[in-house]
């Protein structure tokens, strides 16, 4: 069995959502590893993930990751902000609402 893959809570929920919907992932121009982690979770459902507040296995090869922070931006919240700030806010709510903790090991099934 592989060592647990580091993953942000919102990324794990994205993978679970995509697993249920049958979404197919292909490499992204940013170079992140959603396609690799999705393929791993889909082909090996008992894959373990270690929750993290920092960058994760999806972020590591992304060309928007600079000095451990996502430099991409989003206006999803109704104003322009960095995805790092936006995603940390989402993950903090997920930790609280779902009773998750930093470093916890979980599976996608």
N, C-alpha and C positions, 0 to 999 in steps of 0.2 A: 504494500500500500504506500502511496505517496505521502510525503509530509503534508500537513495542512497548508493550503494555499491562503496567503493573506488576502483578505477581502473587506471592503467597506460595506456596511450594512445595506446601503442603497444599491450597491452593485449586486449583492447577493439576491435582493428582492427582484432586481431586473432579470437575473438569470432564472429565478424560479418562475417569474411571469413568462419569460420567453420559452422555457421548457414546457409550460402548460399550453402555450399558444402555437407551438410548433414553428416559431420564428427561426429562420435560417440566418446565421451570421457569416459575414465575409470580412476579410481584412479591411480596416478603415484607413482613410488617408492620413489620419493623425498617428497611426502606427500602434494604437493601444491594443491590448490583448483580450478584448471582449470575445472575439471569435474563438480564441484558444481556450479560455476558461469555460465558455459555453459548450464547446465540443467535449471538453473534459467532463463537465457536469452531466451532459447528455449521454455520453458513452459509458461513464462510470458513476452512476447515481449515488454511490456511497462515498464519493469524494468528500473529504473534510476540508472545512474552511476555518481560518482563525480570524475573528473580527478585529479590525483595526480602525483607528481614527486617522491614521496617516495614509500615505499613498499605498496602493496595494498591487497585487500581481497584474491587474488590468492596467494600471497606470504606468508601471515601470518603463515599458518601451515607448510610451506616448511622447510625441514631440512637443506637447504642451506642458510636460512636467519639467520644471526648472527648480533646482535647489529644493526638491521635495514638495513643491507646491504646484498646483494646476494653474497655469496662466491663462487658460481659455476664459471667455466671458459668456454670460447668459443674461437675458432679460426676462426669464421665465417668471420671476417674482414681481414683474411690473416695473422694474428698474434695472439698470445695467450694474452687474456685479461680477466678481470672479466666480468661476465654478467652484474653486476651492472653498470660498466663503459660503456659497449657497449649499454645496454638498455637505460641508461640516454641520451646518444648521439642520439639514435633513437627517443626517446620521445621528446627531444628538437627540433629536425627537424620537427616532427609531429606537435608540438605546433605552430611552425613558419609557416609551409607550409599550414596547415589546419585552421589557425586562431583560435586555441584553447588556453584556458588559464587555469592555475592551479586553481582548485576548481570549474571549470565549471561543470554544471550538464547536462548530455546528455543521450540519450537512444540508444539502439542498432538498433532501427528501424527508 
